[in-house]
Amino acid sequence: MARKKRQTEDAEHAELIVTNVFLQNMDSNKTVLVNRGGAGSGKSHAITQILVYKLLTEKNKKILIIRKALPSLRVSVLWLLYRVLSDFKVRSRVREHKVDLNFFFGNNVIHLGSIDDPEKIKSTEWNYIWMEEATEFTYEEYQLIRSRLRAPSDDGQKNRMFLSFNPIDEFHWIKDKLIPDHANEVEEIHSTYKDNPFLIEEKKEFLQKSIDYDPNFYRVYALGMWGKLENIVYGV
């Protein structure tokens, strides 16, 4: 179920519609939030809303949004970020450096980047990090990125890291290593298309009917359950 949430004066009192995925992430007290979900569950949109909210309401915060490859990030997260900034009615008030993919609001910044050059990551530190399509990364790359979650927080807000992905591989390090070995700092948030009341009916029907021709696809993309890597179709 979706709920309305009134935002801040900086967001011109924009009234947003948020889902329970947004609320679960916001309410968690864990450091690493693992968002495992099917297609169309709204997990990426919810995390973008959270990070924009923090951009607008907190002080002296550095936010990193990262994907394995920069071209993929430009055609996915970048456009989602534009949409959410417009929903908050602040897109014209956020300073954008298009070449560097930096977005500034007051003393806060969102940077969109990739892991193409690990040395760039080593010299940075962040308050919030979002690894979109986290299954694309190796465990070693995750550890490197996680080690950068150490920027000072002057307001007492806890630094946090978000991972989001479709669970395509039942033997992935996120399932076999991260979640069981770091239970004290990790919370897993599971979502499906049923958690997104704004998903168009055609997409719902497609996911529901996929059980008839590809049970593994249905398991991963409709149910958000861990699947087998073979025969997975990407880009849904």
C-alpha atoms as one frame of an Amber mdcrd trajectory, in Angstrom:
protein
   0.000   0.000   0.000   1.210   3.493  -0.824   1.073   6.386   1.605   1.353
  10.140   1.217   4.293  11.804   2.919   4.641  15.581   3.179   8.155  16.811
   2.658  10.093  19.898   3.766  10.033  23.621   3.086  13.055  23.172   0.823
  10.912  20.879  -1.304   8.180  23.538  -1.378   5.912  21.306   0.692   5.739
  18.805  -2.147   3.404  15.987  -1.265   4.820  12.729  -2.543   3.334   9.298
  -2.892   5.662   6.732  -1.367   5.420   2.968  -1.064   6.067   0.608   1.807
   9.459  -0.119   0.236  10.362   3.523   0.879   9.114   3.296   4.469  10.937
   0.047   5.231  14.220   1.533   4.071  13.652   4.792   5.941  12.661   3.053
   9.172  15.550   0.575   9.283  18.363   1.080  11.797  20.803  -1.147   9.907
  23.828   0.137   8.010  23.466  -1.949   4.834  19.992  -2.270   3.303  19.789
  -5.093   0.761  16.813  -4.483  -1.526  16.090  -7.784  -3.253  13.127  -7.542
  -5.557  11.389  -8.499  -8.728  10.805  -6.345 -11.765   8.614  -3.313 -11.240
   8.671  -3.511  -7.448   9.565   0.176  -7.146  12.765  -0.399  -5.183  14.932
   1.878  -7.333  12.351   4.640  -7.293  11.998   4.378  -3.507  15.761   4.603
  -2.925  16.004   7.591  -5.260  13.250   9.320  -3.262  15.134   8.633  -0.021
  18.413  10.029  -1.320  16.785  13.144  -2.761  14.982  13.659   0.547  18.318
  13.503   2.344  19.870  15.850  -0.214  17.193  18.417   0.581  16.837  18.038
   4.348  20.258  17.182   5.796  23.477  19.186   5.985  27.008  18.549   4.685
  26.144  15.179   3.154  27.887  13.335   0.333  25.818  10.797  -1.586  27.180
   8.292  -4.105  25.014   6.441  -6.617  27.048   3.813  -8.421  26.648   1.152
 -11.104  29.183  -1.187 -12.600  29.299   0.745 -15.891  28.693   4.445 -16.435
  26.657   4.119 -19.677  24.128   1.901 -17.882  23.847   4.448 -15.091  23.207
   7.303 -17.510  20.227   5.555 -19.138  18.687   4.325 -15.897  19.399   6.115
 -12.628  20.091   9.530 -14.160  16.626   9.786 -15.683  15.052   8.446 -12.510
  16.876  11.117 -10.525  15.553  13.842 -12.857  12.031  12.513 -12.372  12.228
  12.469  -8.577  13.773  15.952  -8.433  10.816  17.145 -10.493   8.404  15.369
  -8.136  10.010  17.266  -5.252   9.639  20.481  -7.320  13.317  21.327  -6.913
  14.959  20.323 -10.167  15.568  23.965 -11.132  17.063  24.671  -7.688  19.561
  21.824  -7.747  22.841  22.775  -9.415  23.903  20.161 -11.930  27.426  19.646
 -13.268  26.600  17.467 -16.242  30.141  16.452 -17.143  30.973  15.184 -13.653
  27.410  14.005 -12.925  27.269  16.000  -9.691  24.085  17.478  -8.213  24.423
  20.155  -5.511  21.895  21.486  -3.045  23.378  23.756  -0.392  26.388  21.935
   1.043  25.097  18.546  -0.074  26.009  16.618  -3.213  24.838  13.561  -5.123
  27.469  12.064  -7.411  26.712   9.428 -10.041  29.668   7.170 -10.781  30.935
   3.735 -11.735  33.621   1.268 -10.694  35.509   1.513 -14.004  38.458   3.046
 -12.157  38.749   1.653  -8.586  41.445   4.203  -7.744  38.848   6.972  -7.988
  36.768   5.264  -5.307  39.729   4.786  -2.975  40.217   8.520  -2.574  36.606
   9.299  -1.618  34.288   9.055   1.385  30.504   9.178   1.555  27.554   9.377
   3.950  25.158   7.437   1.728  25.941   4.964  -1.040  23.539   3.238  -3.421
  24.793   0.287  -5.483  22.192  -0.110  -8.217  22.102  -3.547  -9.901  24.404
  -4.785  -7.151  24.636  -8.285  -8.644  26.862  -6.799 -11.372  29.614  -6.147
  -8.814  32.132  -8.584  -7.347  32.423  -9.064  -3.595  35.832  -7.389  -3.704
  34.305  -4.345  -5.397  31.553  -4.260  -2.772  34.144  -4.311   0.000  36.030
  -1.435  -1.612  32.860   0.640  -1.965  31.656  -0.258   1.541  34.974   0.948
   2.982  34.197   4.429   1.621  31.062   4.755   3.789  32.889   6.868   6.322
  32.256  10.578   5.703  31.680  12.579   8.900  28.038  13.067   9.890  27.611
  16.308  11.844  23.903  15.848  12.547  24.084  12.378  14.079  22.402  10.677
  11.124  23.794   7.191  10.515  25.727   6.583   7.315  23.934   3.993   5.214
  24.434   1.879   2.135  21.674   0.644  -0.184  21.915  -2.316  -2.565  19.199
  -3.023  -5.144  18.924  -5.857  -7.646  16.925  -8.656  -9.227  18.053 -11.911
  -7.532  19.175 -13.748 -10.652  21.759 -16.134  -9.145  21.047 -18.325  -6.118
  24.807 -18.674  -5.556  25.585 -14.963  -5.595  27.870 -13.496  -2.902  25.067
 -11.255  -1.668  23.046 -14.319  -0.667  25.876 -16.661   0.330  28.297 -14.254
   1.978  27.052 -10.733   2.657  23.714 -11.498   4.310  24.756 -14.445   6.522
  28.222 -13.153   7.452  27.170  -9.588   8.292  23.759 -10.086   9.875  24.501
  -7.505  12.561  24.647  -4.657  10.033  22.505  -5.938   7.148  18.740  -5.879
   6.648  17.197  -7.578   3.628  14.091  -5.910   2.198  12.142  -8.092  -0.219
   9.688  -6.584  -2.697   7.660  -7.620  -5.738   5.448  -5.910  -8.297   2.602
  -6.283  -5.782   4.360  -3.687  -3.597   4.088  -1.112  -6.376   0.496   0.126
  -6.795   1.596   2.410  -9.636   2.773  -0.362 -11.977   0.815  -0.461 -15.215
  -1.527  -3.418 -15.745   0.313  -4.612 -18.862   3.518  -5.099 -16.856   1.642
  -6.946 -14.120   0.013  -9.281 -16.635   3.349  -9.949 -18.327   4.960 -10.951
 -15.028   2.008 -13.063 -13.949   1.854 -14.978 -17.217   5.605 -15.634 -17.326
   5.060 -18.675 -15.080   3.590 -20.464 -18.108   6.699 -20.226 -20.280   9.641
 -19.711 -17.913   9.193 -20.669 -14.230  12.686 -19.425 -13.339  11.992 -16.038
 -14.915   8.740 -15.908 -12.948  10.540 -16.815  -9.741  13.116 -14.043 -10.141
  11.178 -11.226 -11.780   7.647 -11.788 -10.476   8.304 -13.245  -7.023  11.680
 -11.604  -6.349  13.082 -14.954  -5.208  16.612 -16.199  -5.845  16.832 -17.985
  -9.194  19.226 -19.854 -11.395  21.558 -17.836 -13.607  20.811 -19.900 -16.717
  18.190 -18.694 -19.204  17.626 -15.369 -17.446  16.363 -12.539 -19.655  17.662
  -9.112 -18.642  16.211  -5.661 -19.016  12.691  -6.111 -17.630
